[in-house]
Amino acid sequence: MTDIAFHFNAADKLAYGCRLLRKIYLRGAKVAVTAEPALLDQLDTLLWTFSAADFVPHCTAAAATPATLAFTPVVLAVSPAGYSEHGILVNLGLDLPAGFEGYDRLIEVVSLLPEDAQAGRSRWKHYAARGYSLKRHDLAQWATGTT
């Protein structure tokens, strides 16, 4: 069964996503990232510029060849179904990610925006109703050191 963790209260979802993907990459893991197309485009751009000292190798599923997809540690995909060999799925989007059940781990990133928080609560309820054990990581507490 997929391990599911919610990282919620992200002040800047894309900046947090970049730091999370860098951490996963530096640990040697492979990850697929899903969200709406416009958000993935913004993430793609930000991954090239968020840190002058770090590079997170990534590609977009729609533009990459099968060989590139196989060797790239971070794949950005509107539909993550079919990339479960990456092991970890990060959902930055509003919707329930297609095919999440095929991944070892799912990390849901939820921002402070009301629409995003409401969508996150709906996904939480969906997973809980199906018997998944859910982990919570309150990023607001982490940022202020009050965990």
Residue pairs with C-beta under 8 A, 6 or more apart in sequence:
1 131
1 132
1 133
2 100
2 101
2 102
2 103
2 104
2 105
2 106
2 132
3 104
3 105
3 106
3 133
3 135
4 105
4 106
4 107
4 108
4 127
4 132
4 133
4 134
4 135
5 105
5 106
5 107
5 108
5 134
5 135
5 136
5 137
6 108
6 110
6 120
6 124
6 134
6 135
6 136
6 137
7 16
7 20
7 107
7 108
7 109
7 110
7 137
7 139
8 108
8 109
8 110
8 117
8 120
8 136
8 137
8 138
8 139
9 110
9 111
9 112
9 138
9 139
9 140
9 141
10 16
10 109
10 110
10 111
10 112
10 139
11 111
11 112
11 139
11 140
11 143
12 111
13 92
13 109
13 110
13 111
13 116
14 39
14 42
14 43
14 46
14 92
15 46
15 50
16 109
16 139
17 33
17 43
17 90
17 92
17 109
18 43
18 46
18 47
18 50
18 51
18 56
19 50
20 90
20 107
20 109
21 31
21 33
21 47
21 56
21 58
21 74
21 90
22 51
22 54
22 56
24 31
24 74
24 88
24 90
25 31
25 56
25 57
25 73
25 74
29 73
29 87
29 88
30 73
30 74
30 75
30 85
30 86
30 87
30 88
31 73
31 74
31 75
31 86
31 87
31 88
31 89
31 90
32 61
32 74
32 75
32 76
32 77
32 80
32 83
32 84
32 86
32 88
32 89
32 90
32 103
33 40
33 43
33 74
33 75
33 76
33 77
33 80
33 89
33 90
33 91
33 92
34 40
34 76
34 77
34 78
34 79
34 80
34 89
34 90
34 91
34 92
34 93
34 97
34 98
35 43
35 76
35 78
35 91
35 92
35 93
36 78
36 93
36 94
36 95
37 78
39 92
39 93
40 60
40 76
40 77
40 78
40 92
43 76
43 92
44 58
44 60
44 76
47 56
47 58
47 74
56 73
56 74
57 72
57 73
57 74
58 72
58 73
58 74
58 75
58 76
59 68
59 69
59 72
59 74
59 75
59 76
60 75
60 76
60 77
61 69
61 75
61 76
61 77
61 78
61 79
61 83
62 77
62 78
64 72
64 75
69 75
69 83
73 86
75 83
75 86
77 83
79 98
79 99
80 89
80 97
80 98
80 99
80 100
80 103
81 98
81 99
81 102
82 99
83 89
84 99
84 102
84 103
86 103
87 103
87 104
87 105
88 103
88 104
88 105
88 106
88 107
89 97
89 100
89 103
89 105
89 106
89 107
90 106
90 107
90 109
91 97
91 100
91 106
91 107
91 108
91 109
91 123
92 109
94 115
94 116
94 119
95 119
96 123
96 126
97 106
100 106
108 120
108 123
108 124
110 116
110 117
110 119
110 120
111 117
112 140
124 134
127 134
128 134
138 147
141 147
